[in-house]
Amino acid sequence: MKENLNIELKERYSKRKSEIISRLNDFKNVKNEDLFYELCFCLLTPQCPAKKADAIVQELKKADFRNKNINVHDFLKTTRFHNNRAKYFSEMKSKYNFIEQELKEKISTEKKRDFLVENVKGIGLKEAGHFLRNTGHENLAILDRHILKHLAELKVIEEVPKTLTKKKYLDIERKFKEFSKKINIPMDHLDLLFWSMETREIFK
């Protein structure tokens, strides 16, 4: 049963491999001026559909939120927890120059993830990993509930955990990496493949 699932997964991957590689290359070529808005996107993604989050970010970009003093709450009022989100956005914007400078340092991707978690309110390991992947970094797990569901179905993990401590998150990430090596599909590719199985498209 497990082997059949692995074979099916490899078949799905072969059909979408070129599309996945192309999308990951897009991430590696994100313009410097768009990094701020990518962080906005990842602040929005918890409990907000990716397409909706992207649409809101595009509106923020048009309004030049990065450089102008606008009321971000007006853009977020259709999302859950919009009052908290508005605070997170405003705080992130106020310290973005510091954040940007730190991310330019020659440190490991894991340390960049830890830095984001520690310094950007509203960002956890999943969101930090998502931002880094979407800006060209590799080999970090983005443990969304959909990804966890697929990992459980493939017996990589016993079950979808009800909560994710940092220790648990890193343990699952390690298992995910081991599985990707075993099946010979890079973890970043698997992430987009799993998402395409949910949404039928390669987005972000």
Phi and psi in degrees as a GROMACS rama.xvg file:
@    title "Ramachandran Plot"
@    xaxis  label "Phi"
@    yaxis  label "Psi"
@TYPE xy
-61.8226  -42.6458  LYS-2
-64.6192  -36.8169  GLU-3
-62.5885  -39.6175  ASN-4
-65.4686  -39.3472  LEU-5
-65.0059  -40.8225  ASN-6
-63.7239  -44.3678  ILE-7
-61.1955  -40.1811  GLU-8
-63.3541  -43.5212  LEU-9
-63.4022  -36.4347  LYS-10
-66.7817  -42.089  GLU-11
-62.3591  -40.4451  ARG-12
-65.0202  -42.5665  TYR-13
-60.4788  -31.776  SER-14
-75.3668  -27.0611  LYS-15
-116.013  4.43566  ARG-16
-56.4153  -48.9063  LYS-17
-63.9665  -37.0295  SER-18
-66.6485  -40.874  GLU-19
-64.3311  -46.1418  ILE-20
-60.8637  -42.1025  ILE-21
-60.9377  -41.6093  SER-22
-67.7021  -41.5222  ARG-23
-64.8141  -33.7971  LEU-24
-67.1267  -34.9102  ASN-25
-58.7702  -43.5194  ASP-26
-61.1152  -36.9371  PHE-27
-71.4925  -15.4065  LYS-28
-110.892  21.1825  ASN-29
-61.9376  133.487  VAL-30
-69.7029  147.419  LYS-31
-56.0352  -39.2164  ASN-32
-70.1272  -14.2732  GLU-33
-92.6675  -7.74445  ASP-34
-61.9651  -39.6658  LEU-35
-57.3205  -44.9752  PHE-36
-74.9883  -25.1734  TYR-37
-67.996  -35.9578  GLU-38
-68.3654  -37.2989  LEU-39
-58.6365  -44.6743  CYS-40
-57.5914  -45.7834  PHE-41
-72.9176  -23.4592  CYS-42
-70.0196  -25.9337  LEU-43
-88.6339  -25.3683  LEU-44
-64.5562  -28.3665  THR-45
-61.0602  121.241  PRO-46
57.9692  32.9305  GLN-47
-143.214  125.228  CYS-48
-55.6303  141.632  PRO-49
-57.7566  -41.0496  ALA-50
-65.6828  -39.3165  LYS-51
-66.1636  -43.6603  LYS-52
-59.9635  -42.6869  ALA-53
-64.8318  -39.9178  ASP-54
-62.7552  -41.1092  ALA-55
-64.5533  -42.2003  ILE-56
-64.576  -37.5975  VAL-57
-63.8389  -35.8056  GLN-58
-68.2485  -40.0663  GLU-59
-62.3348  -38.7096  LEU-60
-65.2913  -43.4978  LYS-61
-60.6187  -37.2786  LYS-62
-79.8451  -4.12637  ALA-63
59.5483  48.2966  ASP-64
-54.841  -35.1699  PHE-65
-58.7015  -36.7469  ARG-66
-113.091  -12.8771  ASN-67
-113.375  152.977  LYS-68
-86.7112  86.5087  ASN-69
-117.33  160.284  ILE-70
-83.6008  99.3773  ASN-71
-64.3307  -25.7422  VAL-72
-58.4929  -33.7335  HIS-73
-61.2069  -28.3096  ASP-74
-86.0414  -20.8428  PHE-75
-104.619  -2.28861  LEU-76
-64.7149  -16.2597  LYS-77
-89.6865  1.51875  THR-78
-102.671  160.902  THR-79
-70.2873  149.652  ARG-80
54.7843  38.2041  PHE-81
-62.805  -30.6027  HIS-82
-65.7338  -45.4611  ASN-83
-65.1351  -42.4215  ASN-84
-59.3939  -42.3893  ARG-85
-60.1822  -39.4318  ALA-86
-65.5436  -42.6577  LYS-87
-62.1124  -43.5371  TYR-88
-62.2889  -45.6164  PHE-89
-64.8376  -41.2147  SER-90
-67.633  -43.077  GLU-91
-61.0452  -43.0401  MET-92
-61.3373  -40.7399  LYS-93
-66.4579  -26.2595  SER-94
-115.57  17.0222  LYS-95
-63.7684  -36.5418  TYR-96
-58.3733  -40.6055  ASN-97
-65.1321  -45.3546  PHE-98
-60.2855  -47.5219  ILE-99
-59.7671  -43.4092  GLU-100
-64.0822  -42.6963  GLN-101
-64.4333  -37.6887  GLU-102
-70.7895  -16.9716  LEU-103
-81.9643  -13.4351  LYS-104
-65.5471  151.036  GLU-105
-84.4834  75.8754  LYS-106
-124.325  165.117  ILE-107
-65.5887  158.019  SER-108
-60.409  -37.3479  THR-109
-63.4826  -39.275  GLU-110
-69.869  -34.2291  LYS-111
-64.1578  -39.7308  LYS-112
-62.4599  -46.9349  ARG-113
-60.5431  -41.1725  ASP-114
-59.2154  -45.2464  PHE-115
-63.2482  -43.7374  LEU-116
-61.0785  -39.4693  VAL-117
-77.8858  -23.0409  GLU-118
-118.564  -7.20286  ASN-119
-122.57  108.015  VAL-120
-62.7459  138.384  LYS-121
93.1863  -4.62451  GLY-122
-110.752  123.824  ILE-123
-110.37  -170.284  GLY-124
-58.7251  -40.995  LEU-125
-64.1065  -49.4555  LYS-126
-67.4861  -38.3041  GLU-127
-63.6159  -43.0297  ALA-128
-63.3368  -38.2791  GLY-129
-62.8469  -47.0948  HIS-130
-59.7387  -46.2518  PHE-131
-66.1794  -40.7279  LEU-132
-62.281  -42.7821  ARG-133
-72.5966  -5.872  ASN-134
-119.141  24.8138  THR-135
97.4224  1.73669  GLY-136
-85.6469  160.722  HIS-137
-128.894  161.347  GLU-138
69.4089  35.738  ASN-139
-121.107  137.324  LEU-140
-80.9307  141.54  ALA-141
-114.162  90.1973  ILE-142
-86.2249  70.1164  LEU-143
-73.2511  161.245  ASP-144
-60.4348  -31.8577  ARG-145
-68.7516  -40.6933  HIS-146
-64.7394  -44.0544  ILE-147
-60.7885  -38.4526  LEU-148
-60.6982  -45.2377  LYS-149
-66.4166  -39.201  HIS-150
-63.5666  -36.0674  LEU-151
-69.5179  -41.8293  ALA-152
-62.7366  -33.1761  GLU-153
-87.0965  3.0892  LEU-154
65.6575  21.992  LYS-155
-71.7007  -36.5865  VAL-156
-125.373  156.771  ILE-157
-69.2787  -39.8135  GLU-158
-159.546  165.108  GLU-159
-74.5923  118.989  VAL-160
-68.3165  146.131  PRO-161
-73.3599  -33.0767  LYS-162
-135.516  156.26  THR-163
-123.953  101.755  LEU-164
-75.8813  167.932  THR-165
-60.1526  -41.941  LYS-166
-60.9802  -44.6083  LYS-167
-66.597  -41.7402  LYS-168
-58.4448  -48.6093  TYR-169
-68.2523  -31.5587  LEU-170
-66.7184  -43.8864  ASP-171
-67.2398  -39.1443  ILE-172
-58.8946  -42.6878  GLU-173
-61.0024  -43.8883  ARG-174
-65.3382  -37.6848  LYS-175
-62.2969  -44.0672  PHE-176
-62.848  -42.6522  LYS-177
-63.1914  -41.1418  GLU-178
-64.6031  -42.3596  PHE-179
-63.1819  -36.9088  SER-180
-68.1235  -41.5416  LYS-181
-63.2398  -40.7314  LYS-182
-90.2332  -6.36171  ILE-183
63.1262  41.6666  ASN-184
-130.562  120.552  ILE-185
-54.6875  145.061  PRO-186
-58.0089  -39.7577  MET-187
-63.8545  -34.7965  ASP-188
-69.1448  -42.0926  HIS-189
-61.5365  -39.3985  LEU-190
-57.6705  -50.0193  ASP-191
-68.2508  -33.7349  LEU-192
-64.0587  -46.4453  LEU-193
-59.352  -42.4862  PHE-194
-65.7595  -36.8897  TRP-195
-66.7468  -28.9331  SER-196
-70.1303  -25.0687  MET-197
-85.9927  -40.3559  GLU-198
-112.585  -9.66446  THR-199
67.5973  19.3085  ARG-200
-150.408  161.73  GLU-201
-99.7028  108.287  ILE-202
-114.653  -106.491  PHE-203
